[in-house]
């Protein structure tokens, strides 16, 4: 919540929830907060809740699954570090592109033409 309360500057927050499917890491209120603070998206190695409402919020969200139970939020996490899961390294400063079919990571900004190929 703390990270998404700060100005996003069209960035994407990557959260490694350890792949847990026991609780939801994010719900609609945090997604609204992220959108209001100019975040482009959130990628979560874990679950979200309120997925129907989140789908109406102008922010991209990728997660493993949904779960109705809120997390305790007793761990604030770390910022500005490389996060690795699903065989991918998410490095601060790299570019993230996503759509309904998946996620692409690039060290450099890609042109839209190269993404359509």
N, CA, C and O atoms as a DFTB+ gen file, in Angstrom:
468 C
 N C O
     1  1       0.818      -1.189       0.000
     2  2       0.000       0.000       0.000
     3  2       0.861       1.251       0.000
     4  3       0.559       2.226      -0.688
     5  1       1.939       1.214       0.781
     6  2       2.798       2.392       0.882
     7  2       3.377       2.780      -0.479
     8  3       3.372       3.956      -0.843
     9  1       3.874       1.796      -1.230
    10  2       4.454       2.082      -2.550
    11  2       3.405       2.680      -3.481
    12  3       3.690       3.642      -4.194
    13  1       2.206       2.127      -3.484
    14  2       1.157       2.594      -4.385
    15  2       0.514       3.895      -3.930
    16  3      -0.274       4.489      -4.667
    17  1       0.842       4.340      -2.725
    18  2       0.377       5.638      -2.233
    19  2       1.252       6.773      -2.751
    20  3       0.865       7.940      -2.681
    21  1       2.433       6.432      -3.270
    22  2       3.351       7.444      -3.793
    23  2       3.124       7.605      -5.297
    24  3       2.512       6.740      -5.922
    25  1       3.610       8.704      -5.885
    26  2       3.429       8.900      -7.329
    27  2       4.048       7.763      -8.139
    28  3       5.216       7.421      -7.958
    29  1       3.252       7.187      -9.028
    30  2       3.714       6.054      -9.808
    31  2       4.509       6.423     -11.046
    32  3       5.356       5.650     -11.493
    33  1       4.245       7.593     -11.602
    34  2       4.953       8.068     -12.802
    35  2       4.880       7.042     -13.928
    36  3       5.850       6.842     -14.659
    37  1       3.703       6.382     -14.064
    38  2       3.414       5.393     -15.110
    39  2       4.267       4.136     -14.998
    40  3       4.451       3.421     -15.984
    41  1       4.788       3.862     -13.807
    42  2       5.591       2.657     -13.593
    43  2       4.696       1.465     -13.258
    44  3       3.484       1.603     -13.092
    45  1       5.328       0.284     -13.163
    46  2       4.647      -0.955     -12.801
    47  2       5.287      -1.473     -11.521
    48  3       6.510      -1.583     -11.432
    49  1       4.467      -1.788     -10.541
    50  2       4.952      -2.373      -9.295
    51  2       4.900      -3.892      -9.413
    52  3       3.875      -4.460      -9.789
    53  1       6.020      -4.546      -9.088
    54  2       6.084      -6.009      -9.108
    55  2       6.157      -6.489      -7.660
    56  3       7.021      -6.057      -6.897
    57  1       5.246      -7.380      -7.293
    58  2       5.155      -7.882      -5.923
    59  2       5.358      -9.394      -5.936
    60  3       4.618     -10.126      -6.593
    61  1       6.368      -9.850      -5.204
    62  2       6.582     -11.288      -5.089
    63  2       5.930     -11.783      -3.808
    64  3       6.492     -11.662      -2.719
    65  1       4.749     -12.336      -3.954
    66  2       4.025     -12.900      -2.821
    67  2       4.368     -14.363      -2.605
    68  3       3.629     -15.085      -1.935
    69  1       5.491     -14.805      -3.173
    70  2       5.917     -16.182      -2.990
    71  2       5.028     -17.203      -3.663
    72  3       5.131     -18.398      -3.389
    73  1       4.150     -16.739      -4.547
    74  2       3.233     -17.652      -5.227
    75  2       2.099     -18.137      -4.340
    76  3       1.368     -19.058      -4.705
    77  1       1.952     -17.514      -3.170
    78  2       0.927     -17.951      -2.220
    79  2      -0.471     -17.782      -2.802
    80  3      -0.783     -16.768      -3.427
    81  1      -1.295     -18.782      -2.587
    82  2      -2.691     -18.703      -2.973
    83  2      -3.596     -18.882      -1.747
    84  3      -4.738     -19.327      -1.856
    85  1      -3.052     -18.522      -0.580
    86  2      -3.811     -18.630       0.677
    87  2      -4.595     -17.374       1.009
    88  3      -5.619     -17.441       1.689
    89  1      -4.116     -16.212       0.527
    90  2      -4.779     -14.931       0.777
    91  2      -4.583     -14.026      -0.441
    92  3      -3.761     -14.311      -1.312
    93  1      -5.345     -12.936      -0.490
    94  2      -5.189     -11.945      -1.559
    95  2      -4.217     -10.858      -1.106
    96  3      -4.313     -10.356       0.014
    97  1      -3.304     -10.508      -1.964
    98  2      -2.326      -9.468      -1.660
    99  2      -2.883      -8.080      -1.964
   100  3      -2.497      -7.100      -1.326
   101  1      -3.793      -7.995      -2.940
   102  2      -4.361      -6.698      -3.321
   103  2      -5.841      -6.832      -3.610
   104  3      -6.301      -7.844      -4.138
   105  1      -6.588      -5.780      -3.250
   106  2      -8.013      -5.704      -3.548
   107  2      -8.324      -4.426      -4.310
   108  3      -7.420      -3.703      -4.730
   109  1      -9.618      -4.157      -4.484
   110  2     -10.029      -3.015      -5.300
   111  2      -9.620      -1.662      -4.726
   112  3      -9.319      -0.743      -5.488
   113  1      -9.603      -1.521      -3.421
   114  2      -9.240      -0.219      -2.834
   115  2      -7.786       0.137      -3.127
   116  3      -7.480       1.291      -3.428
   117  1      -6.898      -0.834      -3.042
   118  2      -5.487      -0.571      -3.338
   119  2      -5.307      -0.358      -4.842
   120  3      -4.484       0.463      -5.247
   121  1      -6.049      -1.072      -5.667
   122  2      -5.984      -0.865      -7.116
   123  2      -6.450       0.548      -7.474
   124  3      -5.848       1.200      -8.326
   125  1      -7.516       1.022      -6.830
   126  2      -7.983       2.400      -7.059
   127  2      -6.913       3.400      -6.659
   128  3      -6.652       4.362      -7.382
   129  1      -6.297       3.178      -5.516
   130  2      -5.227       4.049      -5.028
   131  2      -4.079       4.096      -6.040
   132  3      -3.561       5.171      -6.342
   133  1      -3.692       2.955      -6.552
   134  2      -2.614       2.889      -7.538
   135  2      -2.974       3.667      -8.799
   136  3      -2.150       4.416      -9.324
   137  1      -4.184       3.496      -9.278
   138  2      -4.636       4.207     -10.474
   139  2      -4.649       5.718     -10.236
   140  3      -4.202       6.484     -11.090
   141  1      -5.154       6.143      -9.092
   142  2      -5.207       7.573      -8.759
   143  2      -3.812       8.186      -8.650
   144  3      -3.635       9.382      -8.884
   145  1      -2.824       7.365      -8.295
   146  2      -1.452       7.854      -8.136
   147  2      -0.597       7.602      -9.375
   148  3       0.632       7.637      -9.301
   149  1      -1.241       7.349     -10.511
   150  2      -0.574       7.272     -11.810
   151  2       0.346       6.063     -11.980
   152  3       1.361       6.159     -12.670
   153  1       0.014       4.941     -11.370
   154  2       0.727       3.697     -11.629
   155  2       0.107       3.083     -12.876
   156  3      -1.109       3.149     -13.053
   157  1       0.918       2.489     -13.740
   158  2       0.405       1.820     -14.945
   159  2      -0.115       0.428     -14.643
   160  3      -1.071      -0.034     -15.265
   161  1       0.525      -0.250     -13.674
   162  2       0.095      -1.598     -13.390
   163  2       0.756      -2.206     -12.179
   164  3       1.659      -1.629     -11.573
   165  1       0.275      -3.400     -11.843
   166  2       0.804      -4.179     -10.734
   167  2       0.868      -5.636     -11.186
   168  3      -0.115      -6.188     -11.681
   169  1       2.032      -6.249     -11.012
   170  2       2.216      -7.669     -11.300
   171  2       2.444      -8.362      -9.967
   172  3       3.360      -8.004      -9.226
   173  1       1.614      -9.355      -9.660
   174  2       1.650      -9.995      -8.348
   175  2       1.879     -11.500      -8.480
   176  3       1.124     -12.201      -9.153
   177  1       2.924     -11.974      -7.833
   178  2       3.153     -13.414      -7.730
   179  2       2.365     -13.894      -6.514
   180  3       2.929     -14.229      -5.472
   181  1       1.066     -13.916      -6.679
   182  2       0.124     -14.244      -5.617
   183  2      -1.280     -13.933      -6.113
   184  3      -1.517     -13.870      -7.319
   185  1      -2.198     -13.743      -5.194
   186  2      -3.609     -13.558      -5.536
   187  2      -4.094     -12.129      -5.313
   188  3      -3.491     -11.349      -4.576
   189  1      -5.206     -11.816      -5.977
   190  2      -5.940     -10.573      -5.733
   191  2      -7.364     -10.940      -5.332
   192  3      -7.787     -12.085      -5.491
   193  1      -8.094      -9.970      -4.815
   194  2      -9.520     -10.133      -4.553
   195  2     -10.253      -9.009      -5.260
   196  3      -9.612      -8.113      -5.809
   197  1     -11.556      -9.032      -5.262
   198  2     -12.368      -7.989      -5.915
   199  2     -12.030      -7.863      -7.399
   200  3     -12.012      -6.755      -7.936
   201  1     -11.766      -8.972      -8.057
   202  2     -11.295      -8.944      -9.446
   203  2     -12.298      -8.288     -10.402
   204  3     -11.890      -7.633     -11.362
   205  1     -13.575      -8.449     -10.158
   206  2     -14.577      -7.839     -11.045
   207  2     -14.470      -6.319     -10.992
   208  3     -14.515      -5.658     -12.030
   209  1     -14.331      -5.765      -9.799
   210  2     -14.190      -4.308      -9.653
   211  2     -12.847      -3.858     -10.204
   212  3     -12.771      -2.844     -10.897
   213  1     -11.782      -4.602      -9.904
   214  2     -10.454      -4.240     -10.410
   215  2     -10.469      -4.180     -11.937
   216  3      -9.782      -3.346     -12.527
   217  1     -11.233      -5.040     -12.573
   218  2     -11.339      -5.028     -14.029
   219  2     -11.929      -3.753     -14.595
   220  3     -11.778      -3.482     -15.786
   221  1     -12.600      -2.962     -13.767
   222  2     -13.188      -1.694     -14.227
   223  2     -12.279      -0.499     -13.929
   224  3     -12.572       0.615     -14.362
   225  1     -11.204      -0.707     -13.213
   226  2     -10.284       0.364     -12.820
   227  2      -9.216       0.503     -13.909
   228  3      -8.689      -0.501     -14.389
   229  1      -8.892       1.749     -14.304
   230  2      -7.906       1.939     -15.375
   231  2      -6.462       1.685     -14.924
   232  3      -5.653       2.608     -14.828
   233  1      -6.166       0.422     -14.653
   234  2      -4.821       0.000     -14.281
   235  2      -4.668      -1.459     -14.702
   236  3      -5.614      -2.242     -14.613
   237  1      -3.475      -1.815     -15.157
   238  2      -3.222      -3.198     -15.521
   239  2      -2.850      -4.014     -14.300
   240  3      -2.015      -3.588     -13.502
   241  1      -3.453      -5.177     -14.142
   242  2      -3.156      -6.049     -13.005
   243  2      -3.003      -7.473     -13.514
   244  3      -3.871      -7.999     -14.210
   245  1      -1.885      -8.082     -13.156
   246  2      -1.644      -9.496     -13.445
   247  2      -1.394     -10.190     -12.115
   248  3      -0.612      -9.703     -11.298
   249  1      -2.046     -11.312     -11.893
   250  2      -1.867     -12.098     -10.667
   251  2      -2.070     -13.566     -11.003
   252  3      -2.587     -13.907     -12.067
   253  1      -1.659     -14.425     -10.091
   254  2      -1.801     -15.866     -10.322
   255  2      -3.241     -16.335     -10.270
   256  3      -3.646     -17.222     -11.022
   257  1      -4.027     -15.719      -9.357
   258  2      -5.385     -16.213      -9.142
   259  2      -6.140     -15.190      -8.305
   260  3      -5.631     -14.104      -8.026
   261  1      -7.336     -15.539      -7.915
   262  2      -8.123     -14.722      -6.986
   263  2      -8.352     -15.502      -5.692
   264  3      -8.318     -16.732      -5.665
   265  1      -8.585     -14.744      -4.629
   266  2      -8.888     -15.345      -3.331
   267  2      -9.685     -14.310      -2.539
   268  3      -9.325     -13.133      -2.547
   269  1     -10.751     -14.712      -1.860
   270  2     -11.584     -13.736      -1.148
   271  2     -11.003     -13.214       0.166
   272  3     -11.471     -12.197       0.679
   273  1     -10.002     -13.884       0.713
   274  2      -9.477     -13.519       2.033
   275  2      -8.378     -12.461       1.943
   276  3      -7.419     -12.617       1.188
   277  1      -8.525     -11.376       2.724
   278  2      -7.504     -10.333       2.795
   279  2      -6.249     -10.863       3.486
   280  3      -6.314     -11.742       4.346
   281  1      -5.110     -10.305       3.086
   282  2      -3.872     -10.655       3.793
   283  2      -3.757      -9.801       5.053
   284  3      -4.459      -8.802       5.202
   285  1      -2.874     -10.200       5.948
   286  2      -2.655      -9.445       7.182
   287  2      -1.826      -8.190       6.944
   288  3      -1.830      -7.280       7.773
   289  1      -1.116      -8.131       5.822
   290  2      -0.276      -6.985       5.468
   291  2       0.736      -6.666       6.561
   292  3       0.949      -5.502       6.900
   293  1       1.355      -7.704       7.109
   294  2       2.322      -7.504       8.175
   295  2       3.765      -7.426       7.676
   296  3       4.696      -7.347       8.478
   297  1       3.952      -7.448       6.344
   298  2       5.289      -7.328       5.775
   299  2       5.259      -6.246       4.703
   300  3       4.557      -6.382       3.700
   301  1       6.014      -5.178       4.910
   302  2       5.997      -4.033       3.993
   303  2       6.763      -4.301       2.705
   304  3       6.533      -3.617       1.708
   305  1       7.661      -5.267       2.698
   306  2       8.427      -5.564       1.496
   307  2       9.632      -4.660       1.334
   308  3       9.933      -3.828       2.190
   309  1      10.314      -4.843       0.211
   310  2      11.499      -4.054      -0.112
   311  2      11.241      -3.333      -1.424
   312  3      10.488      -3.814      -2.270
   313  1      11.871      -2.176      -1.589
   314  2      11.707      -1.407      -2.823
   315  2      13.040      -1.279      -3.540
   316  3      14.102      -1.260      -2.917
   317  1      12.964      -1.191      -4.872
   318  2      14.149      -0.939      -5.665
   319  2      15.076      -2.121      -5.832
   320  3      16.261      -1.942      -6.113
   321  1      14.560      -3.328      -5.663
   322  2      15.416      -4.510      -5.793
   323  2      14.892      -5.403      -6.921
   324  3      13.725      -5.320      -7.303
   325  1      15.758      -6.241      -7.436
   326  2      15.364      -7.202      -8.469
   327  2      14.484      -8.278      -7.842
   328  3      14.780      -8.797      -6.766
   329  1      13.400      -8.600      -8.537
   330  2      12.454      -9.616      -8.076
   331  2      12.435     -10.721      -9.128
   332  3      12.323     -10.444     -10.322
   333  1      12.545     -11.960      -8.688
   334  2      12.555     -13.093      -9.619
   335  2      11.465     -14.094      -9.268
   336  3      11.358     -14.540      -8.125
   337  1      10.665     -14.439     -10.254
   338  2       9.709     -15.536     -10.134
   339  2       9.258     -15.951     -11.519
   340  3       9.367     -15.183     -12.475
   341  1       8.755     -17.162     -11.621
   342  2       8.283     -17.731     -12.891
   343  2       9.362     -17.707     -13.965
   344  3       9.059     -17.586     -15.152
   345  1      10.623     -17.821     -13.548
   346  2      11.726     -17.839     -14.494
   347  2      12.067     -16.490     -15.098
   348  3      12.800     -16.420     -16.084
   349  1      11.544     -15.420     -14.519
   350  2      11.761     -14.070     -15.042
   351  2      12.380     -13.195     -13.965
   352  3      11.995     -13.271     -12.798
   353  1      13.342     -12.363     -14.357
   354  2      13.898     -11.365     -13.440
   355  2      13.283     -10.019     -13.774
   356  3      13.383      -9.546     -14.906
   357  1      12.649      -9.404     -12.789
   358  2      12.091      -8.065     -12.928
   359  2      13.109      -7.110     -12.304
   360  3      13.277      -7.081     -11.084
   361  1      13.783      -6.333     -13.146
   362  2      14.874      -5.466     -12.719
   363  2      14.388      -4.021     -12.725
   364  3      13.822      -3.571     -13.722
   365  1      14.595      -3.279     -11.627
   366  2      14.201      -1.865     -11.622
   367  2      14.800      -1.119     -12.817
   368  3      15.987      -1.251     -13.112
   369  1      13.976      -0.349     -13.486
   370  2      14.420       0.406     -14.646
   371  2      14.165      -0.289     -15.971
   372  3      14.225       0.353     -17.020
   373  1      13.879      -1.602     -15.950
   374  2      13.529      -2.296     -17.188
   375  2      12.074      -1.990     -17.529
   376  3      11.306      -1.542     -16.678
   377  1      11.717      -2.232     -18.753
   378  2      10.377      -1.950     -19.246
   379  2       9.517      -3.204     -19.192
   380  3       9.987      -4.300     -19.496
   381  1       8.251      -3.037     -18.803
   382  2       7.292      -4.137     -18.719
   383  2       6.127      -3.822     -19.649
   384  3       5.559      -2.730     -19.611
   385  1       5.785      -4.790     -20.478
   386  2       4.643      -4.675     -21.384
   387  2       3.750      -5.880     -21.139
   388  3       4.240      -7.002     -21.010
   389  1       2.443      -5.654     -21.074
   390  2       1.529      -6.764     -20.794
   391  2       0.213      -6.571     -21.533
   392  3      -0.222      -5.450     -21.797
   393  1      -0.396      -7.685     -21.853
   394  2      -1.764      -7.688     -22.358
   395  2      -2.441      -8.950     -21.836
   396  3      -1.937      -9.592     -20.914
   397  1      -3.570      -9.302     -22.417
   398  2      -4.323     -10.453     -21.932
   399  2      -3.553     -11.762     -22.066
   400  3      -3.851     -12.733     -21.370
   401  1      -2.563     -11.794     -22.959
   402  2      -1.851     -13.027     -23.247
   403  2      -0.564     -13.218     -22.453
   404  3      -0.023     -14.324     -22.423
   405  1      -0.067     -12.175     -21.816
   406  2       1.161     -12.355     -21.062
   407  2       1.936     -11.084     -20.833
   408  3       1.413      -9.979     -20.983
   409  1       3.207     -11.256     -20.462
   410  2       4.079     -10.160     -20.062
   411  2       5.386     -10.268     -20.836
   412  3       5.919     -11.362     -21.021
   413  1       5.898      -9.122     -21.289
   414  2       7.194      -9.040     -21.957
   415  2       8.050      -8.059     -21.166
   416  3       7.585      -6.979     -20.799
   417  1       9.305      -8.435     -20.904
   418  2      10.253      -7.586     -20.187
   419  2      11.351      -7.183     -21.165
   420  3      11.807      -8.003     -21.963
   421  1      11.776      -5.920     -21.106
   422  2      12.844      -5.445     -21.974
   423  2      13.754      -4.496     -21.211
   424  3      13.294      -3.719     -20.375
   425  1      15.055      -4.563     -21.505
   426  2      15.999      -3.626     -20.902
   427  2      15.797      -2.227     -21.449
   428  3      16.128      -1.248     -20.781
   429  1      15.252      -2.115     -22.671
   430  2      15.057      -0.827     -23.342
   431  2      13.587      -0.658     -23.692
   432  3      12.847      -1.634     -23.815
   433  1      13.176       0.585     -23.848
   434  2      11.812       0.855     -24.297
   435  2      11.642       0.317     -25.706
   436  3      12.506       0.520     -26.559
   437  1      10.534      -0.367     -25.954
   438  2      10.242      -0.919     -27.272
   439  2       9.268      -0.010     -28.002
   440  3       8.440       0.654     -27.378
   441  1       9.369       0.019     -29.321
   442  2       8.395       0.775     -30.104
   443  2       7.137      -0.069     -30.229
   444  3       7.202      -1.297     -30.167
   445  1       6.016       0.570     -30.401
   446  2       4.762      -0.164     -30.546
   447  2       4.793      -1.064     -31.768
   448  3       4.189      -2.136     -31.751
   449  1       5.479      -0.658     -32.828
   450  2       5.559      -1.478     -34.035
   451  2       6.225      -2.815     -33.751
   452  3       5.796      -3.842     -34.277
   453  1       7.277      -2.817     -32.917
   454  2       7.974      -4.065     -32.626
   455  2       7.122      -4.998     -31.766
   456  3       7.306      -6.214     -31.810
   457  1       6.196      -4.445     -30.988
   458  2       5.329      -5.282     -30.167
   459  2       4.234      -5.945     -30.993
   460  3       3.734      -7.005     -30.617
   461  1       3.857      -5.335     -32.113
   462  2       2.788      -5.884     -32.952
   463  2       3.260      -7.024     -33.840
   464  3       2.434      -7.751     -34.392
   465  1       4.555      -7.195     -33.988
   466  2       5.104      -8.243     -34.871
   467  2       4.943      -9.628     -34.289
   468  3       5.352     -10.610     -34.910
